[in-house]
Structures are given as C-alpha cells and as structure tokens.
C-alpha cells in the first residue's frame, strides 16, 4: 500500500469516520462532522473533541424581543 493515491483516499475517510464517531457520541451532526473530518483532516478531528460553545445572552436579544413586542424605547 505504498500508492499515494490510496493514502489520499484512505486517510481523509479515516479522519471523517473518526470525527463522525466522536460527533455521534456528543449528539452532534454526524454528516457535518464526517465532512469536516474529510476536508480538514486531523484539524477536523481535533475540533470534534472540543466542547460545544454555548451562546450567551447579549443586549441584542433584548432589542430583538423589544422589536417583537412593540415596546421599543420604553423603559423597563
């Protein structure tokens, strides 16, 4: 198996499958992480190990809720 063409197919698929397995264990998108592993290789696999980033509340969410309720400019 010294053919570079074989390794250029086998290694990306291996990284894709490993990323997919990690994603499945963490309840993430399997197809998305498979393609991330294939395209990014070891970097995709490394990122799959990272914890999910939780978004935090910002003032923009208050503005959006004010716009939705029609209470723009009113003091709370």
Secondary structure, DSSP 8 states (H G I E B T S, - for coil): ---HHHHHHHHHHHHHHHHHHHHHHTT--HHHHHHHHHHHTHHHHHHHHS--------HHHHHHHHHHHT-TT---
